[in-house]
């Protein structure tokens, strides 16, 4: 999975949209980094629930998400 920036405005979190998402196609996941945590959300429902992972848990999860 490759990540690409997803623009925001103001003091909002900077969410990064997966490259598997496109403006024309299916939505996917977005992540934002805050100190000591990685936030994950569904790009179709940006105001919905968020999953919060530690950097260690994120690193463990990535190989499964990317299919590598």
N, C-alpha and C positions, 0 to 999 in steps of 0.2 A: 504494500500500500504506500503510495506516495501522497504527501500532503501538499495542498496549495492554499495560499492565504484566501480568506473570505473577509471582505471588507466590513467594517463596522463603523460606528460613529461615536464621538464623545468619549467618555470614560469607560465604555463597555469593555468587556473582555475581548481579546483578539482571538476569534475562533478561526480555526484552520480546517477547511473542508477537504475531505479525501479526494484524491484525483479520480476515484471511481465515480464520483458525483460529477454531473455536468449541468450547465444551465438548461439544456434541452432534455436531458435524460433523467434516469432515476436518481433520487436523492439518496444520500448515504449517511455517513457520520461526520461529525465535526469535533475537534478537540481544542481545548484552551489550556494553557499552562499558567498555573498560579504557584506561588512559593510552596514547595513540598507536595504538590498534587497535580494530577492531570484530570481535567474535566472532560467528559464525553457526553454528547447529546445527539439525538436524531435530527438531521438537518431539515426534515419535513415538519418537525414540531419544535422549533427553537426555544419556545417558552415552556416546554414540557420538562419531564424529569431528566436529571443529569446523573451520570455515574461518576463517582470520584475515586480515583486510584492513586496510590503512592507511585513514585517513579519506579520502584522495584517491581510492583505489580504490573505496571504498564510495560516494562521491558520484558516481563514474563509473558504477557498477553500478546505482544506484537507478532511473534512468529506464527501464532495461530490465526490472527486476523489477516495476515498477508499471504498465508498459504505457503510460506517458505519453510 
